[in-house]
Amino acid sequence: MWDFIVERRGQIAYNTLQHANLVIQAVLVATVIAVVLAVLITRAPRLQGVANALSAIGLTIPSFALVGILLPLTSIGTVTAVVAVTFYAVLPILRNAVVGLQGVDQILVESSRGMGMSELASLWRVRLPLAWPVILAGVRTSTQMSMGVAAIAAYVLGPGLGGYIFKGLSQIGGANAINYAVVGTVGVIVIALIVDVLLLLLGRLTVSKGIRV
């Protein structure tokens, strides 16, 4: 195993960075989409039931099925991987963003408006900061889930470590089959742990001390 890693260390490092890059970019895009949708939903409460239903349905769609649906539209490659990962990443963040925004004390919102803040300023300076801990919890959940989805997206030649896992499975019985599968799987786990620690640090830096749990 050690010799296998040493011989391919350059390629393994590259694929590891590609995997992390795919997930981080997809989660960033998903966070923006989810927060915008959550703001719209909280302004029109009747949309919450629809959003919850769509989120529940979306999470039940198997990754392979979604990739298959996307292929005629986005073809094989990185675009399909990004769309698939972003799709799944939006769902947990959206739920948490709606809960977080709805949980903000309306007295604080009204006070900010009474101080002369516009609705946009109140959203940016009051509602989102107070809802951020809940939103960030959704981002963490989404990131961990996206690590696995990104690995599956390698089936359509998406970037990352998933290619090693599929290569190992396709070469069962071969000399390096287990090595490929183990390197891919462990690599995904290590990235997930590192990114989660970084998100915890982000929370320490961005969540006001007064509202930390």
QUIKA-V903899 format. One record per backbone hydrogen bond with DSSP energy under -1.0 kcal/mol. CO is the residue of the C=O (numbers start at 1). NH is the residue of the N-H. E is the energy in kcal/mol with one decimal. If there is no record, write none. Layout:
co | nh | e
CO | NH | E
CO | NH | E
This chain:
co | nh | e
1 | 5 | -2.2
2 | 6 | -2.7
3 | 7 | -2.5
4 | 8 | -1.2
6 | 9 | -1.1
8 | 12 | -2.8
9 | 13 | -2.5
10 | 14 | -2.1
11 | 15 | -2.7
12 | 16 | -2.3
13 | 17 | -2.3
14 | 18 | -2.3
15 | 19 | -2.3
16 | 20 | -2.4
17 | 21 | -2.7
18 | 22 | -2.5
19 | 23 | -2.1
20 | 24 | -2.7
21 | 25 | -2.4
22 | 26 | -2.2
23 | 27 | -2.7
24 | 28 | -2.2
25 | 29 | -2.3
26 | 30 | -2.6
27 | 31 | -2.5
28 | 32 | -1.9
29 | 33 | -2.4
30 | 34 | -3.0
31 | 35 | -2.5
32 | 36 | -2.2
33 | 37 | -2.4
34 | 38 | -2.6
35 | 39 | -2.3
36 | 40 | -1.9
37 | 41 | -2.6
38 | 42 | -2.5
39 | 43 | -1.1
40 | 44 | -1.0
44 | 47 | -2.8
45 | 48 | -1.6
47 | 51 | -2.7
48 | 52 | -2.7
49 | 53 | -2.2
50 | 54 | -2.6
51 | 55 | -2.4
52 | 56 | -2.4
53 | 57 | -2.5
54 | 58 | -2.8
55 | 59 | -2.1
58 | 61 | -1.0
62 | 66 | -2.2
63 | 67 | -2.5
64 | 68 | -2.1
65 | 69 | -2.1
66 | 70 | -2.2
67 | 71 | -1.6
70 | 73 | -1.4
70 | 74 | -3.0
71 | 75 | -2.3
77 | 81 | -1.4
78 | 82 | -2.8
79 | 83 | -2.5
80 | 84 | -2.4
81 | 85 | -2.5
82 | 86 | -2.6
83 | 87 | -2.4
84 | 88 | -1.9
85 | 89 | -2.3
86 | 90 | -1.9
90 | 94 | -2.8
91 | 95 | -1.9
92 | 96 | -2.1
93 | 97 | -2.8
94 | 98 | -2.3
95 | 99 | -2.2
96 | 100 | -3.1
97 | 101 | -2.6
98 | 102 | -2.3
99 | 103 | -1.4
105 | 109 | -1.4
106 | 110 | -2.9
107 | 111 | -2.1
108 | 112 | -2.1
109 | 113 | -1.9
110 | 114 | -2.2
111 | 115 | -1.3
112 | 117 | -2.0
113 | 116 | -1.5
118 | 122 | -2.6
119 | 123 | -2.0
120 | 124 | -2.5
121 | 125 | -2.8
122 | 126 | -1.8
122 | 127 | -2.2
123 | 128 | -2.9
126 | 130 | -1.9
127 | 131 | -2.1
128 | 132 | -1.5
131 | 135 | -2.2
132 | 136 | -3.3
133 | 137 | -1.6
134 | 138 | -1.5
135 | 139 | -2.1
136 | 140 | -2.4
137 | 141 | -2.1
138 | 142 | -2.7
139 | 143 | -2.5
140 | 144 | -2.1
141 | 145 | -2.1
142 | 146 | -2.5
143 | 147 | -1.4
145 | 149 | -1.7
146 | 150 | -2.8
147 | 151 | -1.3
148 | 152 | -1.9
149 | 153 | -2.0
151 | 154 | -1.1
152 | 155 | -2.2
153 | 156 | -1.6
153 | 158 | -1.5
154 | 157 | -2.0
156 | 77 | -1.7
161 | 164 | -1.1
161 | 165 | -1.1
162 | 166 | -2.4
163 | 167 | -2.3
164 | 168 | -2.5
165 | 169 | -2.2
166 | 170 | -2.2
169 | 172 | -1.0
171 | 174 | -3.4
176 | 180 | -2.6
177 | 181 | -2.1
178 | 182 | -3.0
179 | 183 | -2.6
180 | 184 | -2.4
181 | 185 | -2.4
182 | 186 | -3.0
183 | 187 | -2.0
184 | 188 | -1.8
185 | 189 | -2.0
186 | 190 | -2.7
187 | 191 | -2.3
188 | 192 | -2.4
189 | 193 | -2.2
190 | 194 | -2.4
191 | 195 | -2.9
192 | 196 | -2.0
193 | 197 | -2.0
194 | 198 | -2.1
195 | 199 | -2.2
196 | 200 | -2.0
197 | 201 | -2.2
198 | 202 | -2.2
199 | 203 | -2.2
200 | 204 | -1.8
201 | 205 | -1.7
202 | 206 | -2.2
203 | 207 | -2.3
208 | 211 | -1.7
